Structure formats: C-alpha cells, structure tokens
Amino acid sequence: MRPFAVLATALLVSGCVPTELVRDAPDDGTPVGYPNHTVEQIIAAVEASVAPVRSIAADGDLSFTSPNESQNASFSLRSRLSDTTVVTVRGPLGIQAGRALVTPDSVFLVNSLVREFAIGPITAADALVPGASLDARVSRAVLGLLIPEDDVAWSLVAEDGRYRLTGRLAAGTSRAYDVDPSIWRVVRVIEFDTGGRQSGTQEASAFDTVDGVVLPRRIRLERDGTIVEGEHRRLVVNPDDLRLRFRRPTDYETFEIR
C-alpha cells in the first residue's frame, strides 16, 4: 500500500465506540416537526448535537480493500477537532506501521516499514475525503460529526424518516447529506463529480450514546474502487490528557505529496 494510503486510511475510518458500549443510540421514532423542518433548522440541530465534542481519544480496527490489494490494521487516534489529529497505525502482532499528524494546513506521514517521511498540504487528503482541507473535515468525517455547510443553496427532500440535503459546491461538484433526525446525525454523504456522476460515499452506522453524545461504531467509505471499513472499540470524549505527540524522524527518506 502507498505510504500515504496506509495512514490516510486510518484517518478516514477512525470512528469509535466507548470502552464499554453504553447502549444503542436512542431512537424515538419520527421527531416532532418531521417532515417540515427547514434547511436552517436541520443544520442548526445537527450542529447543536455535535457541539459537545471538542476532542477525542479512540482506538479501533480497520480494513482497506482496493482492486489490487487488501489490508487489515489497528489504530490509535488522538484528535483536537479544531486543529490537530495524531494517528498511529499498527499491523499484525502490534508492529507499528506508521504515524500521521494532521494540522489545519498540512499532513505529515511516517511510514515506519520503509523508513519514509511524507509532507504535504492538507489538500492532499481531499483525494480520500472530499473537502477534508476545510473545517477539520477529516476528523469530523471519521467520527460521524459532519455538519452540512451553511453557505450552500441546499434542496431538501424528506423520505423514510430522513432528510436529504443536496447542493452544488463552489468547485462545481455536488454533495448530498442524509440526516437522521431521530439522532440529528449525518448518516451518509454522497459525492458527485462536476458531470453529476457519483464519485464517493461516506457512511456512519451502529450509533451509541457516550457521555450524552451520539457517535457511530462503524464507518464505511468508498471511492474509486477502494473500500475502507472500520469497527471501533474504544472512545474517550474530551479526555483530560489528550497526548498529541508526534516526532518528526531525522533519518528517513523525505518527500512531498500533493
């Protein structure tokens, strides 16, 4: 697997569950007001429901499948959603395969297996999570904390107990958010290219309530024939000691990614 793919994959699927699953997320059926919420009300409700999460410490397992290869790994993720995410990826027998640091403007990737160190702009992550360079989208995507943008002219459809917001982005691509109003969470994102063809999906499922916050146990992402799935097993919300530790190697081959 490419150095970037190994670590970026972990970033994408590091959604999470509590150390002990508390219970399934509450499902009170159709919420009051459905199907007559406005776009503004939907975005405000999703934003309010994810607002308590400022930082995350998580651990889990992931799988990566492409037309040419298949990989399994485990990860540890520490993220301050506003600005910094650190991920460690381990292969079989707990051997460290690499580490990644993501900041608001850059990504730093260490591939321990081949002793390579990659540096690039945060836009390099857009190839796997469209829009990752904006608004801490990488961390929010993997934690099921996405919020529909409030500066897009969304069209709104209510069907089967969910809302779908669809709109064209500034780059000429389009995006659709499926929102479950019983938990006010984005449960699916569909990306479309400039020609209107579906180019990728992000899905969150198996939600649990952790310290009063609803978070997904499973994440699935698909893009360009590559499928990434995560099953997560530990989560601490707003930990007192986040330990955002990353050391730049001095004796690795260094190169830039775009």
C-alpha positions as CSV (number, residue, x, y, z in Angstrom):
1,M,0.0,0.0,0.0
2,R,1.3,3.5,-0.7
3,P,2.7,5.3,2.3
4,F,0.0,8.0,2.2
5,A,-2.8,5.4,1.8
6,V,-1.7,3.4,4.8
7,L,-2.0,6.3,7.2
8,A,-4.7,8.3,5.5
9,T,-6.9,5.2,5.5
10,A,-6.6,5.2,9.3
11,L,-7.6,8.8,9.4
12,L,-10.7,8.1,7.4
13,V,-12.0,5.2,9.4
14,S,-11.1,6.1,12.9
15,G,-14.6,6.5,14.1
16,C,-15.1,4.9,17.5
17,V,-17.0,3.3,20.3
18,P,-16.8,3.6,24.1
19,T,-14.5,1.3,26.2
20,E,-17.8,-0.4,27.2
21,L,-20.7,0.2,24.9
22,V,-23.3,2.1,26.9
23,R,-26.3,1.3,24.8
24,D,-27.7,1.8,21.3
25,A,-28.4,5.4,20.5
26,P,-32.0,6.5,21.4
27,D,-34.4,6.1,18.6
28,D,-37.6,7.9,19.4
29,G,-39.1,7.4,16.0
30,T,-40.2,10.3,13.9
31,P,-39.2,13.5,15.8
32,V,-41.7,16.4,16.4
33,G,-41.8,18.6,13.3
34,Y,-40.8,16.0,10.7
35,P,-41.1,16.3,7.7
36,N,-41.5,20.1,8.0
37,H,-38.1,21.2,9.3
38,T,-36.4,23.8,7.2
39,V,-32.8,23.5,5.9
40,E,-31.7,26.1,8.5
41,Q,-33.4,24.2,11.3
42,I,-31.8,20.9,10.2
43,I,-28.3,22.3,10.1
44,A,-28.7,24.1,13.4
45,A,-30.0,20.9,15.1
46,V,-27.0,18.8,13.7
47,E,-24.6,21.5,14.8
48,A,-26.0,21.7,18.3
49,S,-26.0,17.9,18.7
50,V,-22.3,17.5,17.9
51,A,-21.1,20.7,19.7
52,P,-20.2,19.0,23.0
53,V,-17.4,17.1,21.3
54,R,-14.2,19.1,21.4
55,S,-11.6,16.3,21.4
56,I,-11.4,12.5,21.1
57,A,-9.2,9.6,22.1
58,A,-10.1,6.5,20.1
59,D,-8.8,3.0,19.2
60,G,-10.1,0.5,16.7
61,D,-9.6,-1.8,13.8
62,L,-9.9,-1.2,10.0
63,S,-9.8,-2.9,6.7
64,F,-8.7,-1.5,3.3
65,T,-9.7,-3.1,0.1
66,S,-8.8,-1.9,-3.4
67,P,-8.8,-3.6,-6.8
68,N,-5.1,-4.5,-6.2
69,E,-4.8,-5.3,-2.5
70,S,-6.4,-5.9,0.8
71,Q,-5.0,-4.8,4.2
72,N,-6.1,-5.0,7.9
73,A,-4.7,-2.9,10.7
74,S,-5.4,-1.3,14.1
75,F,-5.1,2.3,15.0
76,S,-4.9,4.8,17.9
77,L,-6.3,8.3,17.2
78,R,-6.0,11.4,19.3
79,S,-7.7,14.5,17.9
80,R,-8.4,18.0,19.0
81,L,-11.1,18.7,16.4
82,S,-10.3,22.4,16.0
83,D,-6.7,21.9,14.8
84,T,-4.7,18.7,15.4
85,T,-5.1,15.0,14.8
86,V,-2.4,12.3,15.5
87,V,-2.8,8.7,14.4
88,T,-0.7,5.6,15.0
89,V,-1.3,2.5,12.7
90,R,-0.2,-1.0,13.7
91,G,-0.1,-4.1,11.7
92,P,-0.1,-7.8,12.7
93,L,1.5,-8.6,16.1
94,G,1.1,-4.9,17.1
95,I,4.1,-3.8,15.0
96,Q,3.9,0.0,14.3
97,A,3.5,0.6,10.6
98,G,3.3,4.4,10.7
99,R,2.2,7.6,12.2
100,A,0.4,10.7,10.9
101,L,-0.1,14.3,12.0
102,V,-2.8,16.4,10.5
103,T,-2.9,20.2,11.2
104,P,-5.2,22.8,9.6
105,D,-2.9,23.3,6.7
106,S,-0.6,20.2,6.5
107,V,-0.2,16.5,6.7
108,F,2.9,14.6,7.9
109,L,3.1,10.9,7.3
110,V,5.7,8.5,8.7
111,N,5.9,5.0,7.1
112,S,8.0,3.0,9.6
113,L,8.0,-0.1,7.4
114,V,10.0,1.5,4.6
115,R,11.5,4.4,6.6
116,E,9.8,7.2,4.6
117,F,8.5,10.6,5.7
118,A,6.0,12.4,3.6
119,I,5.0,16.1,3.9
120,G,2.1,17.7,2.1
121,P,-0.7,20.3,2.2
122,I,-3.9,19.4,3.8
123,T,-5.5,19.4,0.4
124,A,-3.7,16.1,-0.3
125,A,-6.3,14.5,2.0
126,D,-9.1,15.7,-0.3
127,A,-8.4,12.8,-2.7
128,L,-9.8,10.4,0.0
129,V,-12.2,12.6,1.9
130,P,-13.5,15.4,-0.4
131,G,-13.3,18.7,1.4
132,A,-11.0,17.4,4.1
133,S,-9.0,20.6,4.0
134,L,-11.9,22.6,5.3
135,D,-13.3,22.8,8.8
136,A,-11.5,19.8,10.3
137,R,-13.4,17.6,7.9
138,V,-11.1,14.6,8.2
139,S,-11.7,14.3,12.0
140,R,-15.4,15.1,11.7
141,A,-15.9,12.6,8.9
142,V,-14.3,9.7,10.8
143,L,-16.1,10.5,14.0
144,G,-19.6,10.9,12.4
145,L,-19.7,14.6,13.4
146,L,-20.1,16.1,10.0
147,I,-22.3,19.3,9.7
148,P,-23.8,20.3,6.3
149,E,-22.3,23.6,5.1
150,D,-24.4,26.6,5.8
151,D,-23.3,28.6,2.7
152,V,-24.7,26.2,0.1
153,A,-28.2,26.5,-1.5
154,W,-29.4,23.1,-0.4
155,S,-32.5,21.4,-1.9
156,L,-34.4,19.4,0.7
157,V,-36.4,16.2,0.5
158,A,-37.9,14.2,3.4
159,E,-38.4,10.5,2.9
160,D,-38.4,7.3,5.0
161,G,-37.9,9.3,8.2
162,R,-34.8,11.1,7.0
163,Y,-33.9,14.3,5.3
164,R,-31.7,14.6,2.3
165,L,-29.9,17.9,1.6
166,T,-28.4,18.2,-2.0
167,G,-26.5,21.1,-3.3
168,R,-23.7,22.2,-5.7
169,L,-20.4,23.3,-4.2
170,A,-18.2,26.2,-5.2
171,A,-15.8,23.8,-7.1
172,G,-18.7,22.7,-9.4
173,T,-19.0,19.3,-7.7
174,S,-22.2,18.3,-5.8
175,R,-22.8,16.7,-2.4
176,A,-25.8,15.1,-0.7
177,Y,-26.2,14.7,3.1
178,D,-28.6,12.1,4.6
179,V,-29.6,13.3,8.1
180,D,-31.4,11.0,10.6
181,P,-33.5,13.5,12.7
182,S,-34.1,10.9,15.4
183,I,-30.4,11.5,16.5
184,W,-29.6,14.6,14.4
185,R,-26.6,13.0,12.8
186,V,-25.3,12.8,9.2
187,V,-25.5,9.1,8.4
188,R,-24.5,9.2,4.7
189,V,-22.6,11.6,2.4
190,I,-22.7,11.1,-1.4
191,E,-20.2,13.0,-3.5
192,F,-20.8,13.8,-7.2
193,D,-18.2,15.0,-9.7
194,T,-18.7,18.0,-12.0
195,G,-20.5,15.8,-14.5
196,G,-23.0,14.6,-11.9
197,R,-21.6,11.1,-11.6
198,Q,-21.3,9.6,-8.1
199,S,-17.7,9.7,-7.1
200,G,-17.7,8.6,-3.5
201,T,-19.7,7.8,-0.3
202,Q,-19.2,8.0,3.4
203,E,-21.5,6.1,5.8
204,A,-21.8,6.0,9.6
205,S,-23.8,3.4,11.4
206,A,-24.3,1.5,14.7
207,F,-24.6,4.6,16.8
208,D,-24.1,4.5,20.6
209,T,-24.6,7.1,23.3
210,V,-21.3,8.1,25.0
211,D,-21.4,10.7,27.8
212,G,-24.6,12.0,26.3
213,V,-23.1,12.3,22.8
214,V,-24.3,10.0,19.9
215,L,-21.3,8.5,17.9
216,P,-21.0,5.8,15.3
217,R,-19.4,2.4,15.9
218,R,-18.9,1.7,12.2
219,I,-17.6,3.8,9.3
220,R,-17.6,2.8,5.6
221,L,-16.0,4.9,2.8
222,E,-15.9,4.1,-0.9
223,R,-14.1,5.9,-3.6
224,D,-12.6,5.0,-7.0
225,G,-13.0,1.2,-6.3
226,T,-11.4,1.4,-2.8
227,I,-13.5,0.5,0.2
228,V,-12.4,1.4,3.8
229,E,-14.4,0.0,6.7
230,G,-13.8,0.5,10.4
231,E,-15.1,-1.3,13.5
232,H,-14.2,0.6,16.6
233,R,-13.8,-0.4,20.2
234,R,-12.7,2.4,22.5
235,L,-13.6,6.1,22.9
236,V,-13.0,8.8,25.4
237,V,-14.8,12.1,24.7
238,N,-13.0,15.3,25.7
239,P,-10.2,13.5,27.6
240,D,-8.3,15.4,30.3
241,D,-4.9,14.2,28.9
242,L,-5.1,14.2,25.1
243,R,-1.4,13.5,24.4
244,L,-1.0,14.9,20.9
245,R,2.5,13.5,20.4
246,F,4.3,13.4,17.1
247,R,8.1,13.3,16.5
248,R,9.5,14.0,13.1
249,P,12.1,11.4,12.1
250,T,15.5,12.6,11.2
251,D,16.9,9.6,9.3
252,Y,14.1,8.7,6.9
253,E,13.8,9.5,3.2
254,T,11.7,12.6,2.9
255,F,9.5,13.6,0.0
256,E,6.5,15.8,-0.7
257,I,3.0,14.7,-1.6
258,R,0.2,16.7,-3.4
